[in-house]
Amino acid sequence: MRIFRFIKIIFVVLRFGLDEFLLAHARVRWLRVLLNTLLFFRNTKTPRAVRLRLALEALGPIFVKFGQMLSTRRDLMPTDIADELARLQDQVPPFPSAQAMAILAANYGKPLNEVFQSFEEIPVASASVAQVHFAVLPDGRAAAVKILRPGIQAIIEHDIALLKVAADLLEKVWADARRLKPKLVVNEFEKYLNDELDLSREAANASQLKRNFASSKLLLVPEMYWDFCSNNVIVMERMFGTPVSQVEKLRNAGVDIPKLAADGVEIFYTQVFRDGFFHADMHPGNVQVAAD
């Protein structure tokens, strides 16, 4: 199984011209010239950052997650690559809704119409390891249902092993790799990703964050509906707001942007310096601004 996955990765690397990264060193540049000659039909005129993003999307959820993480490390990544990889924070192709509904039915041991008053089959968002559907609880509360991707653990184990091989190769053939430390980045990625697969831990952390800001007028954290949560499903309060990245929309709504920026800094510094407990994935897709 792993060898077929490895062959697919090599195919995608060559298809999107990522050998530009791997064969940048002068000692192996001749090999890049040879590949360009043999693969003359491929289109490598697209900017390198765009090709890298498309390749990560083609390789699947774990590589997308890796790209998301790299996009936040602007101390390591060139600006063009960091900017393009930031696009991976928004939408990843979802898994079939039928699978999502089957997971929920198995999780609760009953049909969905006996669990929720209503459930939207089309996901509102899809990320690298989970996707979200809107629902209404039996008591009428609006909820967001986050469901772990099926089979994600096996995919992670295979892909992490291959990422380690790729990182080791990268350090040997790319001149800048020693500065970028790809092996250390992969090890860090593996450590936090395994934690992220336990959604009950995420729900517990969210509940702690909500308690920390219970009296705050700046930050509202969704309530976790624990009766509906498990290690592969979170059901939480549905939040209503404008993504913080939609600056023009916020301006048109009369939001004071400088004050919003100052509030954002205060929120994060309060988490770090007062509580020592902070949201570690504060990309724009995870932050909304309420109308009030």
N, C-alpha and C positions, 0 to 999 in steps of 0.2 A: 504493500500500500504506500509506504513512504517513498519508494523509488518512483512510483507514478506521480506522486505529488512533486517530487524533486524535478522530474522531467517537465511537468507543467510550469513550474517556476522558471526553469531555464528558457522554456518557450516564450513565456511572457516577458522575461528580461530581454530576450533578443528581439521580440516583436516590437517593443516600445523603445528599443535603442538604449537600454540602461547600461549596456556595456560601456557607454560614455563615462559613467561613474567608475566602473570597475577597472577599466583599462586606461585610466588617465595618466598613469606613471609612464615616464619616458622608456623604461625598460621593456614594457609590454605594448607600447603604442603600435608596434608593427602588427600585433594581433588584431587591434581595432581596425586598422586599415584593411586587413585581410577579411574581417567580418563584414565591413562595409562593402567590399567588393563582391563577396558571396551573396550578401543579402541586399543587393542593389535595389530591389523592388520595394523595400519597406520605406515608410515615410518618417524621417527623423528631423524634418524641418520645424515641427511643433516644438515650442520651448521645452527645455529639459524638465522644468518643474511640472508642467502640465502632463508630460509623458510619465513622470514618476507617479503622479496622483492617479492617472488612468490605470497604470500597472497595479498599484496597490488595490484599487477597486476590483480589478479583474481577478486578483488573487484571493479575495474574500475577506470576511469579517476581521480576522486576526491581524492581517496586514493593514487593513483600514485602521484598526485600533492603534497599531504601531505608528502609522502615519499621523494620527491625531496626537499622539504623545510627542512625536518629533516636532509637530507644529508649535507646541508650547515651549520648546527648547530653542529659543532664538539666540541663546548664547552659544549654541552648537551649530545651528543650521544657517546657511546663506539666506538672505532676505527673500529672494525670489522663491526658494523652495518652501520656506516657512509660510509665506503668504498663500501659496497654492495648496499646501497640505491643510491649511486652516479650513478649506472648503469641505474637507472630510468630516467636519464637526456637524454638518447640517443633516444630510440624508444618506443612508445606506440602503440598497435594495432590501425590502422586507422578505421574511419567509412567509409561506402561504397562510392566509387567515384560517383555513381549515385546520392546519397544524396547531395554530395558536388556540383555537377553540377546543381542540382535542386535549391539549395540555391542561387547560383550565378544567375541563370536565373530569379528567383523571385526577387532577389535584383536589377537587372538591368532592368527588365521588357522586356527582349528580349532574343533570343537564344544566346548561347555563341559564335557561329561563327560570330555574329554581334558585339560582344564586344571585342574579342581577335582575333589576326591573327592566333594564335594557342594556344592550351591548353592541357597540359599533364594530362591525367585522373588519372594515378597512382601517388599518393602523394610521394614527395621526403622525407618528414619527417612528423611525427605525434607526437604531445605532448598531455598533459593531457586535455587541454581545446580547442585545435585547431589543424588543420593540414595544411600543405603547399603543393601547387602544383606549378610547373613552367609554365610560359605562355609567350607569345610574344604579345606586344601591337600592335595596328594597324599601328603605326609609326615605328615598328621594334625594339623597346626597349625590352630587356629581363627583365622579371619581375618574382617576387615570389608572389603568392596569398595565403594569410593566411585566413582560414575559420573557424569560431567558430563552435564547435561541436553542432549539433542539440539537443535541449532539455536539454542542460547542466544546465540551471538555476534551473529547477525542481529537477534534480539529486543533485545539490549542496545543495539545501534547505533540502532535506531528509537526505543526508549524513552528513551535518554539525550538524544537530540535533542529529544524532546517534553518531557522534564523541564526542559531548559534554557529552552524557551519558557514553560513553566508558572512556573518560578522568576522569570523576567524579568517576567511578568505580575503575579505575586504581590507583587513589590517595588513595583510601580506602584500597586496597588489596596489593599494591606493595610497598615495603619498600623504594625503591629509587625514588618513584614518587614525593615526596615532593621536592626533589632536581631538578627533571626534569620539574616540573610545567606543566603537560600536559594540564590543563584547560586554562592556560594563552597562551600556544602555539596554541591551537585550536581557541581561540578568535582572536589571531593575524592572523592566517591563514584565518579565515572568513573575516576579515576586508580587507586584500589586495586582496583576491580572487574575491570578488564582484567587486572591481575596475577593475580587470584584464579582466572581461567579457565584458567590453566596449572597443572594439578594436579601436574606434575612439579616445579614450583617449590615448591608446598606440601609435597610429600614431602621435598624437600631441606631445607626449613626445619624440618620436624618432626625429621628426622635430626640436624640441628645442635642443636636443643633437647634431644634425647635425649643427645647427647654432652656437652652442658653440664651435665646433671644425672645423669651416669652414676654418681656416688658418692653421690647424694642419697638420704636415707631418707624424704623427704617427697613427692617427685614421681616418678611413673612415666610415661614417655612411650612410646606404642606404637612398636614397631619397624616400619619400612617394608620390605616384601618387594619389593625392587627388580626382581627377575626378572619380576614381574607388573605393574609400573607403567609408565605412559606419560603423555602430556600430557593425556589425558582419563579416565584410570583410575588410582586408587590402591588398592593392596591392602596392608593393614596388620594388625598383630597385633590380635586382638580383645580388648578390655578388659572387665573385669567389675567392676561397682560400682553404687552408688546415686547418682543425680543429686544434686548438691549442693543443689539447691533443695527437695528432699523432706526438710525439716528434721525433721518428726515421725517419719518412718521412720528417720532417722539416730539420733534420740534413743532410739527404741525398740530400736535395735540396740546401744545403749550407747556411741555416739560422743560424745566430749567436745566439745560445740559451741564453747565459747570457745577451746579449744585448736585446733580445726579452723580457726576464723576467724584466729587468730594464725598458724597454719601457712600459710594462704592468703596473708596479707600478706607473710610471709617469702619464700614462693615467688615472688611477683610482684616484690617489691623486689630479690630476688637476680637475677632476670632483667634488671631495668632497670639497677640500679646496679653489679652485678658484671660482667654479660655485655654489657650494651647490646644485648641481643637478646631480645625478649619476645613472648609469645603476644598477638596483637592482637585476639582475638575471644573473650575469656574470659567469655562469657555462660553461664548455668547449664547450657544444653544441651551444653556442651563440657567440663564438669568433673564427674568422678565421684569418689566416695569408696569406697575398697576396704574390705572387711570387716576387714582387719588394719591 
